[in-house]
Amino acid sequence: MIRRSKASAGADSGEGPVVVEIEGITAPARFDRLSDAAAAIWHSVRALPLGNTQYEAYRYFFTRPDAVERCREFIDRDTGLTLSFRMNGRSHRVRIQPAKPTATS
């Protein structure tokens, strides 16, 4: 389960709010910082019954030192990051997208 981040005083440099989802597994969750979103995705994905190759690919993508910068590159270039994995005979997408602005009162 993806855990939502606690409210933060401000976003990391160059970051903005994002929404993440693991299709068919977790509901969309909003994070103020991409670094928190990437950590939450890794926390959720590593608990899934993935094959060794899929597990290692996600571990590499989300835990390497430049993981947040790499995710940001995809989001900036493609307006989102979508990865996929196969589990129990079904394909699941992992999505990170910029959050839509929320209405303020």
N, C-alpha and C positions, 0 to 999 in steps of 0.2 A: 504494500500500500504506500503510495506517495504521500509523505507528510508535508503539509503546507509549512512554509517558513513563518517564523515570527516576524512581526513588522520590524523593519529596520529603519534607522535614522536616514539612510540614503543608500543609493545604489553604488555598486563598485564602478570605478572609472569605465566609461563606455558601455555600461550595462543599463538595461531598462527592464521593466516588468515583463515576465514571460508566463505562458501557460504551457504546462506539460501534461501528457497523457500517455498511458500505455493502453492501446486499443484493446478492448475486451477484458482488461484486467483492472485498470484504475480509472476513476473519473478524472476529468480535467482538474488541475490544481494550479493556482496562481502563485507565483513567487516574485518578490520584489527584485531579487538578484539572480542573475543567470548562474552564478557559482552555487547558490543554494539549490537551484533547480537541477543542475548537473549532478550534485551530490545525492539528491533525493532519487533521481533516476537510477543511479548506480546502486544505491541502497535497495531499491525495489527489484531491479533486474537481477542482482546477484542472489536473491532469495528464490528465484524461479528455477524450475528443473530444466535448465538449458544443457545442451551438449557442451563438451569442453571447448570446442572451437568457437561457438557463439559466446560462451562465457568469457573466454579470453579476449575476444574482439571487443566486447562491451567494456571489459575491465581496462583494456588499453585505451579505448576512446575516451572514457570518462574519468580516468584516474591519472593520466599522464600530466606532467607539469603545465602544459599549454592547453589543457582540455577546454577551459572556459573560452580562451581566445579562439580556438578551433571551432567551437560551437557558434560563437559570435560571427565568425566569418561565414558560415553556412547560413545563418539567420539573415545577415545583412545582404548576402548575395542572392539567396533563394527565397527570402521572406519566411523562412522557417527551416527546421531541420527534421527530416524524417528518416528513421532507421527502421529496420524490420528484423524479426527473428521468427523462427518456426518452433512451435511448442505444441505437443499433443495433436499433431496433424493439422494445425491451423497456423496461418500467418498472422502476426500481430505487429502493428506499427507503433513505434515510439516517436512521439511528436513533441517538438519544442517550437513554439510560435510566439511572436510578440503579443503581449496582452493588449486587448482593446482598452482604450481609456474608460475609466469608470466615472459615472456621474457623481458629482459631489453636491452636497446639500448646501 
